[in-house]
Amino acid sequence: MLNAKALRHAMIDADCSMKELAQVCKISPSALNRRMRGKVQFTLGEVMSCEERLNLSMDTRNKIFFAREVS
């Protein structure tokens, strides 16, 4: 389950806009929006692209993209 709040915080910390993250993931901004709202799941390639652009540790990546519970 995606922790969208943590993803938004990581984007702010990395000074990365929705548009830029969508470009990095090779998807449209509206497709990224659907993923962040939980309507569509991120692909493994998209997770890896986000991890690289946002400079996420493995632990942080797992907490964002593979959260068991979202508060």
C-alpha positions in Angstrom: 0.0 0.0 0.0 1.3 3.4 -0.9 2.0 6.0 1.8 1.3 9.1 -0.3 1.9 11.5 2.5 5.5 10.1 2.9 6.0 10.3 -0.8 4.9 13.9 -0.9 7.3 14.7 2.0 10.1 13.0 0.1 9.3 15.0 -3.0 9.5 18.2 -1.0 12.8 17.2 0.6 14.2 16.4 -2.9 12.8 19.6 -4.4 10.9 17.5 -7.0 7.6 18.6 -8.5 4.8 16.3 -9.6 5.6 17.2 -13.2 9.3 16.3 -12.8 8.6 13.0 -11.0 6.1 12.1 -13.7 8.8 12.7 -16.4 11.4 10.6 -14.5 8.8 7.8 -14.3 8.0 8.2 -18.0 4.3 8.7 -17.2 1.9 11.7 -17.5 1.3 14.0 -14.5 -2.3 12.7 -14.4 -1.1 9.1 -14.3 1.2 10.0 -11.4 -1.8 11.6 -9.7 -3.8 8.4 -10.1 -1.0 6.5 -8.5 -0.6 8.9 -5.6 -4.3 8.7 -4.9 -4.1 4.9 -4.9 -6.3 4.3 -8.0 -3.4 2.6 -9.8 -0.3 0.9 -8.4 3.2 2.0 -9.2 5.2 -0.4 -11.4 8.5 -1.7 -10.2 10.3 0.5 -12.7 8.5 3.5 -11.5 9.3 2.8 -7.9 13.0 2.4 -8.9 12.9 5.7 -10.8 11.3 7.5 -7.8 13.9 5.9 -5.5 16.8 7.2 -7.7 15.4 10.7 -8.3 14.3 11.3 -4.7 17.5 9.7 -3.3 15.6 7.3 -1.1 17.2 4.8 1.2 15.9 1.2 0.8 14.1 1.6 4.2 12.4 4.8 3.2 11.5 3.4 -0.2 9.9 0.4 1.5 8.0 2.6 3.9 6.6 4.7 1.1 5.8 2.1 -1.6 5.3 -1.0 0.5 3.6 0.3 3.6 1.5 -2.3 5.5 -0.6 0.4 7.1 -1.1 4.1 6.2 -1.9 6.5 9.0 
